[in-house]
Amino acid sequence: MSRTLIAAVLAVEAGVAANDAQAVDVANGNYFVNRPGTLLHVKNTNAATRTVTLTPQGAGPNGVLYAPRVITIAALTGDIYIQALPQVFNGGSADCNVDVSVALNVTLGVIQTQ
């Protein structure tokens, strides 16, 4: 299974256009490069709520295991930003996996602030 990259845009002093138009890949999942200052933008325009799951890729400091982070996105214009996650959510190349419950009317975006 090959996950689909959510490409990041770099925030600058003059501002940056939202890049939340990237499609959700429910079959394979999505991923983004999780660096300090990264924001995951999730938008839901469907009449039903959706969930986004971010799954840790390994153990944290001292072998501490983190539970997957599950975030509910409100129905009809549910529009949230999720801050950068601890490095334990990263794979070998700083990738953070994103799984969305249903793709219909949900888009993703990533903004890099640093």
WOVENRA-V482802 format. One record per backbone hydrogen bond with DSSP energy under -1.0 kcal/mol. NH is the residue of the N-H (numbers start at 1). CO is the residue of the C=O. If there is no record, write none. Layout:
NH,CO
NH,CO
This chain:
4,29
6,31
9,110
11,112
15,12
22,108
29,25
30,98
31,4
32,96
34,94
35,33
38,35
39,111
40,82
41,109
42,80
43,107
44,78
45,105
50,73
52,71
53,99
54,69
57,88
60,64
63,60
64,61
69,54
71,52
73,50
76,46
78,44
80,42
82,40
89,86
90,87
91,95
94,91
96,32
98,30
99,53
101,51
106,103
107,43
108,22
109,41
111,39
112,9
113,37
